[in-house]
Amino acid sequence: MQLDPSVVLVSGGAGYIGSHAVHVLKTAGFTPVVIDSLVNGNLWATRGASAFRKGDIGDAGFVRTVCDEFRPVAALHFAAFIEVGESVKAPEKYFMNNREKARVFFDTLAGKGVRNVVFSSTAAVYGEVTESAPIREDRPTRPVNPYGQSKLDAETHLRSITGVNSVALRYFNVAGAEPDAGLGEAHFPETHLIPRIVLPLIDAPEAVQSALGLATGFKIFGTDYPTRDGTAVRDYIHVMDLADAHVRALRYLLEGGKTDVFNLGSGAGYSVKEIVEAARTTLKRSDFKPGVELRREGDPATLIADSTKARDILSWRPERGVEHMIDSAAAWHRSPTYTDTILKKATIASS
Ligand code: UDP
């Protein structure tokens, strides 16, 4: 089968990061074809794709049909469940979706001659981190929850397929949106720090805030960490910088690059209190006072990426700072699309 060098199959392209990657792929001249089961994804998020087919990555017949129709030269694999807490409660759901279905997906692609795959992985593959130094790719991988293990198993399987070159991108913390393209995150539940700060600050509708457990306001989880101000430190990058890294990884593979793994972060850490301060300033809400709660179980004190390798090999460096993450998230969270999506998901969850 003659492959089309511009066509890229994007699994999970109706999700948060996948939809931004589709946007950047299109701008870069590729033809992104999205497949998504819409279990968590949103149909509106596929608007920017050249084509969309609804279906499951674990359905080999479906994947073969899409490959026959579009003849992609490469795939970006985003489709996965992402909640650490849920993975502890329902490990089989995570191993089925993130590992077994990913295995079917990769093997089916290989069978169709798709030899370039970029895989959306996570810092959770490293497991317990007690040091505060930036993490390199050669750090041992010892996941401490089914989410991290399922992603590591998928990485390992992908690497083992003869004739397929792949890049695993291990993300740290991702935030922000591309409101001008009608894109942003619409998770339900929403556990991430930046949306949980931004929603109360922009006075999001009460129904949205209470559906997301924000009725009593934003709370800092733990002020007794061994960090500069007692709150946990993370490495945040803007979702458009992350999307850009995928396109660079794709080009690297298409130009003959070998299978590899890259951490993606800015190399700089922000504490929860520093993010709160940045949000107060960026959104001009000096009156904002967060509440405090006990630590969230399983949260390490500090997680910072050493992304030297991505800089050296992919020439990737994040360009958008924390203010832009907050500002773009605020614009997105004010949009009717976001509000409607959360209210719909809340209605379904309660029915
Ligand atoms: N966090 C918080 N309050 C919240 C949500 C998150 O204090 O409502 C903290 C969380 O404990 C962690 C940091 O913010 O230290 C980043 O959390 P997030 O869930 O965004 O990403 P994670 O690093 O857990 O993947």
Boltz pocket constraint, residues with backbone or C-beta under 6 A from the ligand:
constraints:
  - pocket:
      binder: B
      contacts: [[A, 172], [A, 173], [A, 191], [A, 192], [A, 193], [A, 194], [A, 196], [A, 218], [A, 219], [A, 220], [A, 221], [A, 222], [A, 232], [A, 233], [A, 234], [A, 272], [A, 296], [A, 299], [A, 300]]
      max_distance: 6.0
